């Protein structure tokens, strides 16, 4: 299944047929091509394919600490998803230049609202805290500490930094999971753009050291947001008006990524527009 953004990527239609084949597949990719700096972006590389591995360490052999917390309850491996056309993880290019924000100084941060490096600007929108808890499905759902999680998503206008908003690199960041397996990000509530249900992209890496290129990632998944919360934000918060019509034209049943279910991807959301929202999701990894 695919993640598409009809209004913002020239040539994207060519990739849609390929992306539809990637749902829940783990594809191997090797090699990295050099990249040119885009604002604060560093150098890295790769092709335009999605790659993931459910086991093994990163290229430098480093590994995080798993099982730092005792497991309880039940959990499942999170659904494998396409990273979409705007990952900036070294897997695709803008023109002739492969883009890899993961190799940039400053990408490891908890507050992803501002741009970083040589770029300035801050994404506006309803304040939102995203808390992702990484668990090991092979160890009774024990929390996994010391791994790295990269997230990115669109702004309140439905645009992605670097690609649609070319003079910004906001709403992208990497955090290390703490002793409880939690990675926390401060961001804004994402818009609903044409053709997709509101979502946040997630990549999991074995460590901060290996979270520098998509070739090292262990999992790619997406976080889904409850419809009722989205409707409230879009109808009442400043800057989200275009999302009202976009959300009304799509559902989880017709979404290209979520149409086969959101059991491992549907987040829990608490809060309000006035106070901000807290979005939580358990991310299951087989390690």
Number of C-alpha atoms within 10 A of each C-alpha: 22 23 24 24 20 14 13 16 14 10 9 15 13 9 16 17 12 12 23 15 12 20 19 15 16 18 11 11 18 12 10 17 14 15 21 15 16 22 19 19 25 22 21 25 28 23 18 15 22 22 23 24 20 14 13 13 19 21 11 10 11 13 17 19 16 20 21 16 15 13 17 11 7 8 19 17 18 24 22 21 27 29 26 21 23 26 28 26 25 29 26 23 21 14 7 9 16 25 31 28 27 27 22 19 12 16 25 20 17 18 19 23 24 18 24 23 15 12 16 14 13 15 20 16 22 21 17 23 20 23 20 21 21 29 32 22 20 16 16 15 25 23 29 29 25 24 25 27 28 27 22 26 25 26 25 25 18 21 21 24 23 21 19 15 14 12 15 23 32 27 25 30 25 28 24 25 25 19 16 18 27 27 23 21 25 18 27 24 30 27 29 29 26 20 19 24 28 27 24 19 21 22 25 27 30 30 26 23 17 22 28 25 22 33 27 25 27 23 29 26 23 30 24 22 22 14 14 8 16 20 15 13 23 22 15 12 14 13 17 22 17 17 24 19 14 18 21 12 13 16 17 17 12 14 19 20 27 26 12 13 13 17 12 20 22 19 22 15 17 14 12 15 17 9 11 16 20 19 22 20 19 24 28 24 23 17 17
